[in-house]
Structures are given as C-alpha cells and as structure tokens.
Amino acid sequence: MGPDEVLLQFDDVLHVARARVADGSLNDEDYLLLQAVNESVNSVNAGPEAIWTEGALKEAAEWEDVRAASRVAKSGLEQSWSQEVGD
C-alpha cells in the first residue's frame, strides 16, 4: 500500500467516525482522538511532493507524527472501548 492510500483509508475512517458521532455510537472524546490523527495527516498533505515516496513513509518526521498520533488514538480507543464492554 502506498503512502497516498494510507491517507485515503484514514479519510474513510474519519467519515465513518463523524457519522457514528452523529448517531451516538461514538462519543466525542473518542472522535477527538481520531481528529488528532487527522491534524497530523493534514501536515503530511501540506508537505512537499517528496513526502509521498516509500522512503519518506518510513523516515519523514511528518509520517512519524502520524504514527505517533495513531498510537495515542489506538491506545485511547482500546481503553475507552474496553471500559464500555466492562460496564
């Protein structure tokens, strides 16, 4: 999967998340975790053309920011969803 496909798939996730917030099946706090990832994604989109290479995907600071935000979101979502299951 190329770098552009990663962002397109995340865009799909964000659209679903917005719909889930609207129907009440995703809470605002969880959505904000995904929004933080989106902010990192926006910095990649604003980056130079060189950011779209396979090498940049592995090494560029912008992509590392996306990975870091994604790890935080994943951890927060796992914690939130495990609490919901336990309730």
C-alpha positions in Angstrom: 0.0 0.0 0.0 1.4 3.4 -1.0 1.5 6.5 1.2 -1.4 8.1 -0.5 -3.6 5.0 0.0 -2.8 5.2 3.8 -4.3 8.7 3.9 -7.3 7.8 1.7 -8.1 4.9 4.0 -7.9 7.1 7.1 -10.2 9.6 5.4 -12.7 6.9 5.0 -12.4 6.0 8.7 -12.9 9.7 9.7 -16.1 9.9 7.6 -17.5 6.8 9.3 -16.4 8.3 12.7 -18.3 11.5 12.0 -21.4 9.5 11.1 -21.1 7.4 14.3 -20.8 10.6 16.4 -24.0 11.9 14.8 -25.9 8.7 15.6 -24.5 8.5 19.1 -22.5 5.3 18.6 -19.1 7.1 19.1 -18.5 9.6 21.8 -16.9 13.0 21.4 -13.8 12.0 23.3 -13.1 9.1 21.0 -13.7 11.3 18.0 -11.2 13.8 19.3 -8.6 11.1 19.3 -9.2 10.5 15.6 -9.2 14.2 15.0 -5.7 14.5 16.4 -4.6 11.9 13.9 -6.3 13.9 11.2 -4.3 17.0 12.2 -1.1 15.0 11.6 -2.5 13.8 8.3 -3.1 17.4 7.3 0.6 18.2 7.9 1.5 15.3 5.5 -0.9 16.6 2.9 0.7 20.1 3.2 4.2 18.6 2.8 6.4 18.6 -0.2 6.0 16.1 -3.0 8.9 14.1 -1.7 6.8 13.1 1.3 4.9 10.7 -1.0 7.7 8.2 -1.5 8.1 4.8 0.2 11.3 6.0 1.8 9.6 9.1 3.2 6.8 7.0 4.6 9.4 5.2 6.7 11.7 8.1 7.6 10.0 11.6 7.3 9.1 13.4 10.5 5.6 14.1 9.2 4.9 10.4 8.8 6.3 9.7 12.3 3.9 12.3 13.7 1.0 10.4 12.0 2.2 7.2 13.5 2.6 8.7 17.0 -0.9 10.3 16.9 -2.2 7.0 15.6 -0.6 5.1 18.5 -2.2 7.5 21.0 -5.6 7.2 19.3 -5.4 3.4 19.2 -4.5 3.2 22.9 -7.2 5.7 23.9 -9.8 3.9 21.8 -8.9 0.5 23.2 -9.1 1.8 26.7 -12.4 3.5 26.1 -14.0 0.6 24.3 -12.8 -1.9 26.9 -14.4 0.2 29.6 -17.7 0.2 27.7 -17.6 -3.6 27.4 -17.0 -3.8 31.1 -19.9 -1.5 32.0 
